[in-house]
Amino acid sequence: MSAARLAILMTLLFATGCYKTVRIPNPNQGAPPVITIQAFVPGAACDIQANTSVTSRVPVPRGCQFTLGGVANSPGGVKSLNLTIWQNSKVLYQVSNTNTPDTSGNVPTGISIPGTNGSGGIGPNPMLVTVSEGVNLSQNTSPVLVEATSTNFNNMSTSIAVTYGGITCRNPHPECLYCEYQVSCSNKPTPPGCYWAPCTK
């Protein structure tokens, strides 16, 4: 494993913290997990929002390459977390992680997916993506969509969808790094022509 890969994964792992274990609460006392999608830029080569916990769109500078991961937390324990990462209507990564009760019946209050093993489980390989946005109407966009679902031990679930990039500029300003969006046609990547907006500094 390269030093850069190790640094990225260690950052993700330390960001999740060490989860305490608790007894599974009664169903009426449980709380759905809170999911956070994490984006890390190797070498700080571009500037994007690091943590996102709601369905939203995150502006991304053209050509930005970054890794993605996710965590979920609930005070009554988290059973599972599933991430699917799309680009150009294709699945780039699909990873799941699951917690089980220990011998005392306690469960962890959090769960993380810092990387992939290439076979659907967590592992040492970063989930690396690149958003290459066009700069005029004739060029394609390549937004990245992260769909995440997490469930607690009372079968209460939370789902979010975070889109990174996906805007093509009209007459971009030379100093513009990305375009603010005005229209969102779908929560999945779509063919060029869906997302248009004036470019701003």
The 8 nearest C-alpha neighbors of each residue, nearest first, counted from 0:
[[1, 4, 5, 2, 123, 3, 124, 6],
 [0, 2, 4, 3, 5, 6, 7, 124],
 [1, 3, 5, 4, 6, 0, 7, 8],
 [4, 2, 6, 1, 5, 7, 41, 0],
 [5, 3, 1, 7, 6, 2, 8, 0],
 [4, 6, 2, 8, 3, 7, 9, 1],
 [7, 5, 3, 9, 4, 8, 10, 2],
 [8, 6, 10, 4, 5, 9, 3, 11],
 [7, 9, 11, 5, 10, 6, 12, 113],
 [8, 10, 12, 6, 11, 7, 5, 13],
 [11, 9, 7, 13, 8, 12, 14, 6],
 [12, 10, 8, 14, 9, 13, 113, 7],
 [11, 13, 9, 14, 15, 10, 8, 113],
 [12, 14, 16, 10, 15, 11, 9, 17],
 [15, 13, 11, 12, 16, 10, 9, 70],
 [14, 16, 13, 12, 11, 70, 111, 17],
 [17, 15, 13, 14, 18, 12, 109, 11],
 [18, 16, 19, 15, 13, 109, 12, 107],
 [17, 19, 109, 108, 107, 16, 20, 110],
 [18, 20, 107, 108, 17, 21, 109, 106],
 [19, 21, 107, 106, 105, 108, 18, 22],
 [22, 20, 105, 106, 23, 107, 75, 76],
 [21, 23, 105, 24, 106, 104, 75, 20],
 [22, 24, 75, 21, 76, 105, 152, 25],
 [25, 23, 29, 75, 28, 22, 26, 153],
 [24, 26, 28, 27, 29, 23, 153, 75],
 [27, 25, 28, 29, 153, 24, 23, 154],
 [26, 28, 25, 29, 24, 30, 153, 155],
 [29, 27, 25, 26, 24, 30, 75, 153],
 [28, 30, 26, 27, 24, 75, 25, 153],
 [29, 31, 73, 32, 75, 28, 74, 155],
 [30, 32, 155, 156, 157, 151, 73, 33],
 [33, 31, 73, 72, 71, 157, 34, 149],
 [32, 34, 72, 71, 73, 31, 35, 157],
 [35, 33, 71, 52, 70, 32, 36, 72],
 [34, 36, 52, 70, 51, 69, 71, 50],
 [35, 37, 69, 51, 50, 68, 52, 34],
 [36, 38, 50, 68, 69, 49, 67, 35],
 [39, 37, 67, 49, 66, 50, 65, 68],
 [40, 38, 66, 65, 49, 41, 67, 37],
 [39, 41, 65, 43, 42, 66, 44, 64],
 [42, 40, 43, 39, 65, 44, 7, 3],
 [41, 43, 44, 40, 45, 3, 39, 65],
 [44, 42, 40, 41, 45, 46, 39, 65],
 [43, 45, 42, 40, 41, 46, 63, 64],
 [46, 44, 43, 63, 47, 40, 60, 64],
 [45, 47, 43, 48, 44, 60, 40, 59],
 [48, 46, 59, 49, 45, 58, 57, 60],
 [47, 49, 50, 57, 46, 38, 51, 58],
 [48, 50, 38, 37, 47, 39, 51, 36],
 [51, 49, 37, 36, 48, 35, 38, 52],
 [50, 52, 36, 35, 53, 37, 49, 48],
 [51, 53, 35, 34, 36, 50, 54, 33],
 [54, 52, 55, 51, 159, 161, 160, 35],
 [53, 55, 160, 159, 161, 52, 56, 51],
 [56, 54, 161, 53, 162, 57, 160, 51],
 [55, 57, 162, 161, 163, 58, 164, 54],
 [56, 58, 163, 162, 164, 59, 55, 48],
 [59, 57, 164, 163, 56, 177, 60, 179],
 [58, 60, 164, 47, 163, 177, 57, 61],
 [61, 59, 176, 177, 63, 62, 45, 58],
 [62, 60, 132, 131, 63, 130, 59, 177],
 [61, 63, 131, 130, 129, 60, 64, 132],
 [64, 62, 61, 60, 130, 129, 45, 65],
 [65, 63, 129, 128, 62, 130, 40, 127],
 [66, 64, 40, 39, 128, 127, 41, 129],
 [67, 65, 127, 126, 39, 38, 128, 125],
 [68, 66, 38, 126, 37, 39, 127, 65],
 [69, 67, 113, 37, 112, 36, 114, 38],
 [68, 70, 36, 112, 37, 35, 111, 113],
 [69, 71, 111, 35, 110, 34, 112, 15],
 [72, 70, 34, 33, 110, 109, 32, 35],
 [73, 71, 109, 32, 33, 108, 77, 110],
 [72, 74, 32, 76, 108, 75, 77, 30],
 [75, 73, 108, 76, 72, 30, 29, 21],
 [76, 74, 73, 23, 29, 24, 108, 21],
 [75, 77, 108, 107, 73, 106, 74, 151],
 [78, 76, 151, 109, 108, 73, 79, 150],
 [77, 79, 151, 98, 152, 150, 97, 76],
 [80, 78, 97, 150, 149, 96, 77, 98],
 [79, 81, 149, 96, 95, 148, 97, 82],
 [80, 82, 95, 148, 147, 94, 149, 96],
 [83, 81, 147, 94, 93, 146, 95, 84],
 [84, 82, 93, 146, 145, 92, 147, 85],
 [83, 85, 145, 92, 91, 144, 90, 93],
 [86, 84, 90, 144, 89, 91, 143, 88],
 [85, 87, 143, 88, 89, 142, 188, 141],
 [86, 88, 89, 188, 141, 85, 189, 142],
 [87, 89, 86, 188, 85, 90, 189, 187],
 [90, 88, 86, 85, 87, 91, 84, 188],
 [89, 91, 85, 92, 84, 86, 88, 83],
 [92, 90, 84, 85, 89, 86, 93, 83],
 [93, 91, 84, 90, 83, 94, 126, 85],
 [92, 94, 83, 119, 82, 84, 91, 95],
 [93, 95, 119, 120, 82, 81, 92, 121],
 [96, 94, 81, 120, 80, 119, 82, 97],
 [95, 97, 80, 79, 120, 121, 81, 112],
 [96, 98, 79, 78, 80, 99, 95, 110],
 [99, 97, 78, 79, 100, 77, 96, 107],
 [98, 100, 101, 106, 97, 78, 107, 105],
 [101, 99, 106, 104, 105, 102, 98, 103],
 [100, 102, 104, 103, 105, 99, 106, 20],
 [103, 101, 104, 100, 105, 99, 106, 20],
 [104, 102, 101, 105, 100, 22, 106, 21],
 [103, 105, 100, 101, 102, 22, 106, 23],
 [106, 104, 22, 21, 100, 101, 103, 20],
 [105, 107, 100, 20, 21, 76, 22, 101],
 [108, 106, 20, 76, 109, 19, 18, 77],
 [107, 109, 76, 73, 74, 77, 18, 72],
 [110, 108, 72, 77, 107, 71, 18, 73],
 [109, 111, 71, 70, 77, 72, 80, 79],
 [110, 112, 70, 69, 113, 71, 15, 109],
 [111, 113, 69, 68, 114, 121, 70, 96],
 [114, 112, 68, 11, 111, 8, 12, 69],
 [115, 113, 125, 122, 124, 121, 123, 112],
 [116, 114, 122, 121, 124, 117, 120, 123],
 [115, 117, 122, 121, 118, 120, 124, 123],
 [116, 118, 115, 119, 120, 124, 122, 92],
 [119, 117, 116, 120, 115, 94, 93, 121],
 [118, 120, 94, 93, 117, 95, 116, 115],
 [121, 119, 94, 95, 116, 118, 115, 96],
 [122, 120, 115, 116, 114, 112, 94, 96],
 [121, 123, 116, 115, 114, 124, 120, 113],
 [124, 122, 114, 115, 116, 125, 8, 121],
 [123, 125, 115, 114, 122, 116, 126, 4],
 [126, 124, 114, 127, 66, 115, 123, 4],
 [127, 125, 66, 67, 114, 124, 128, 115],
 [126, 128, 66, 125, 65, 67, 64, 129],
 [129, 127, 65, 64, 66, 126, 130, 143],
 [130, 128, 64, 63, 131, 62, 65, 127],
 [129, 131, 62, 63, 141, 142, 132, 61],
 [132, 130, 62, 61, 141, 129, 140, 133],
 [131, 133, 140, 61, 130, 141, 167, 166],
 [132, 134, 138, 167, 140, 139, 135, 131],
 [133, 135, 168, 167, 171, 138, 132, 169],
 [136, 134, 169, 137, 168, 138, 133, 167],
 [135, 137, 138, 169, 167, 134, 168, 133],
 [136, 138, 135, 139, 133, 134, 191, 192],
 [139, 137, 133, 136, 135, 134, 140, 167],
 [140, 138, 191, 133, 141, 137, 132, 167],
 [139, 141, 132, 133, 165, 191, 167, 142],
 [140, 142, 130, 165, 131, 132, 87, 86],
 [143, 141, 165, 164, 163, 188, 130, 86],
 [142, 144, 86, 163, 162, 85, 141, 145],
 [145, 143, 162, 85, 84, 161, 187, 163],
 [146, 144, 84, 161, 160, 83, 162, 147],
 [147, 145, 160, 83, 82, 159, 84, 144],
 [148, 146, 82, 159, 158, 81, 160, 145],
 [149, 147, 158, 81, 157, 80, 159, 82],
 [148, 150, 80, 79, 157, 156, 32, 81],
 [151, 149, 156, 79, 155, 78, 154, 77],
 [150, 152, 77, 78, 154, 153, 155, 76],
 [151, 153, 154, 78, 77, 76, 23, 150],
 [152, 154, 151, 155, 26, 29, 25, 150],
 [155, 153, 151, 152, 150, 156, 78, 31],
 [154, 156, 31, 150, 151, 153, 157, 30],
 [157, 155, 150, 149, 31, 154, 151, 32],
 [156, 158, 149, 148, 32, 31, 150, 159],
 [159, 157, 148, 147, 149, 156, 160, 146],
 [158, 160, 54, 147, 53, 146, 161, 148],
 [159, 161, 146, 54, 145, 147, 162, 55],
 [162, 160, 55, 145, 54, 144, 56, 163],
 [163, 161, 144, 56, 143, 57, 145, 164],
 [162, 164, 57, 143, 142, 56, 58, 59],
 [165, 163, 59, 142, 58, 166, 57, 130],
 [164, 166, 142, 140, 141, 163, 132, 194],
 [167, 165, 194, 164, 178, 195, 180, 168],
 [166, 168, 133, 195, 134, 132, 140, 135],
 [169, 167, 134, 198, 171, 135, 197, 196],
 [168, 170, 197, 135, 171, 198, 196, 136],
 [171, 169, 168, 172, 135, 198, 197, 134],
 [172, 170, 198, 168, 169, 173, 134, 175],
 [171, 173, 175, 174, 198, 170, 199, 200],
 [174, 172, 175, 171, 176, 200, 170, 198],
 [175, 173, 172, 200, 176, 171, 199, 177],
 [174, 176, 200, 172, 173, 177, 199, 171],
 [177, 175, 60, 174, 61, 178, 200, 59],
 [176, 178, 60, 175, 59, 61, 58, 179],
 [179, 177, 198, 199, 166, 168, 180, 196],
 [178, 180, 196, 181, 177, 198, 199, 58],
 [179, 181, 196, 182, 178, 166, 195, 194],
 [182, 180, 196, 179, 183, 195, 194, 197],
 [181, 183, 180, 194, 184, 195, 196, 193],
 [182, 184, 185, 194, 181, 186, 180, 193],
 [185, 183, 193, 182, 186, 194, 189, 187],
 [186, 184, 187, 183, 189, 188, 193, 182],
 [185, 187, 188, 160, 184, 162, 183, 144],
 [186, 188, 185, 189, 144, 88, 85, 162],
 [189, 187, 87, 88, 142, 86, 144, 186],
 [188, 190, 187, 191, 193, 87, 185, 88],
 [189, 191, 192, 193, 188, 87, 139, 140],
 [192, 190, 139, 193, 140, 189, 194, 138],
 [193, 191, 194, 190, 195, 136, 139, 189],
 [192, 194, 191, 184, 195, 189, 190, 183],
 [193, 195, 166, 192, 182, 183, 167, 165],
 [196, 194, 167, 166, 193, 168, 192, 182],
 [195, 197, 180, 181, 168, 198, 178, 179],
 [198, 196, 169, 168, 199, 178, 195, 171],
 [197, 199, 178, 171, 168, 169, 196, 172],
 [200, 198, 178, 175, 197, 172, 179, 177],
 [199, 175, 174, 198, 172, 176, 177, 178]]
